[in-house]
């Protein structure tokens, strides 16, 4: 089972990097809004996957920064929902 960890961690890292780069590109090209659910969700997924990859490699500063990245995304989503009075799942 341990032999599966390195390739799974590497795949998580690559997918996470792709997610965060995609979110950045979409926002930069004004395809999505920075505080949109899509942008924050893609960024949170990317951060979480990068944190998994970093943890598997013992890169604790990166784990911490990506965990903070996910927390910021969650706080943004909650703040946007509250500010807009969204209750229908948007």
N, C-alpha and C positions, 0 to 999 in steps of 0.2 A: 504494500500500500504506500509506503514511503517513497517508492520510486516514481509514483504518480505526482507527488507534490511539486517538484521543480517544473515539469511542463504545464501543469495546471496553473501554478503561480505565474509563470511566464505568460501564458495565454490571458490570464486575468489582467496582467499589467498592460499587455498590448491592447486589449479591448478597452480598458480604462483610459489609456492614452488616446485612443481613437475617439472615445466618447467625449472627452474634454476638448479635444481639438475640433471635433464636429460642432459642439455647442458654441465654441468660440467663433468658428467660421460662420455659423448660421446667424449669430448675433451681429457679427461684424458686417455681414452682407445684408443685414436688416430683413432676414427671412423670418426671424422670431424676435420677440422682445426679451431684453435681459431678465426681466422679472416674471417672465411667463412660466407656466407650469412645465412646458416642454424644455425650456432652457435649464431651469433648475433641476428637473428630473434627470436630464442627460448628464449634467454636471455632477449630481449626487451619485449616480450610478458609476460614472467614471472615477470619482474620488474613492468610492467604496472599493472598486476593483483594484485601483492602484494601491490602496491601503492593504488589501489582502496580499498582493504581490510583494509589497515592501515588507510586510510582517513575515512572510515566508522566507525572506532573505535577511531578516534581522536589521532592516534599515528603519530603526525606530523614529528618527526625526521625520522621515517621509511618511511613516504611518500616522504620526501625530498631525502633520500638516494636512494630510488627506482626510483625516477624521474631522479636523476643524472645517475643511472644505465642505464636507457633508453636513455638518451642523449649521453652517452659514446657509446652505441651500434649504435646509428644513425650516430655519427661522424665516427666510425670505418667503417661502411658500405659505407659512402660517400668517405672516404679516400681510401678504397680498390678499389672502383669503379674508382676513379680518377687515382690512381696509376697503375691500370691495363688497363686503357683506355677502360673500359667495356661500351658498348653502346647497347648491344643486350638483356638486361634484366637479365643477369646472376647475 
